Amino acid sequence: MIKSMTGFGRYEYVDNGIRFNVEIKSVNHRYLELNIKLPKKLNFFEPEIRNYIKKYASRGKIDMFITYEDMNGKTEEVGYNDELARQYISRFKEIGEKYAIKNDVTTTTLLRCQDVFIMEDKKLDEEQLWNGLRPAIDGAAEKFVETRITEGGNLREDLLSKLDSMNKMVEYIESRAPEIVAEYRKKIEDKVSELLENAQIDQSRIAAETVIFADKICVDEETVRLKSHISTMSDSLKNGGVVGRKLDFIAQEMNREANTILSKTTDLDITNHAIDLKTEIEKVREQIQNIE
């Protein structure tokens, strides 16, 4: 199947009172560029997410947004700094001995001391979090891939239609080329007859001139290569897979052959068809930029 590089997917997953929301969207890009925005407390998952998402996409500029909510309301807990408490108690003892006063330090006293007891984020169970986050990523990624496949199918049909049209243009140029040579020979004969009137026409000289002209305007190689490129691109689209870069290269080669035809021809009809051909090739190249 053919996939577009444009896609979107969103999914929500709730497990043990923890809610994950994952949103993925992408546009075309030469390589895979993944930007992830997630809560600070989940930052340690970023390398794993980057590797994980590669099984769903190989090209495109992908933006991924992850939100996390603990609906249990237990996001913080009281932290205790044992070393700092020891230092406070030691200082209270020194002051009591130095000034000969009673050292009546209690737990309440320590509560009033800065940073001995602090509120801190509750320690997270990484395995539990990943077991909730992974299904959320899978759900969003699957929907994301579905939209890419749908748009890829539309691109495929449009491109196959354009290739069929291009093939007909090339076939016309092929059929028209011999007619140009025949018309040129007739033109020479008429001109010579007009100049020499009743004198005998040197057919060998006219044949030689015709051969030179035919060789100069010959586009057989270009049309054969164009038909081959069209066939290869059509087969690649039908076979599917990650073919975007390959198709882009083929389109460049098509454009080169069309330019050569334009530079060789002296016939207005072929010129018009070659221009139409180049226009179609440019349209194909634009469409290909969106294929993975």
Order of alpha helices (4+ residues) and beta strands (2+ residues): beta-beta-beta-alpha-beta-beta-alpha-alpha-beta-alpha-alpha-alpha-alpha-alpha
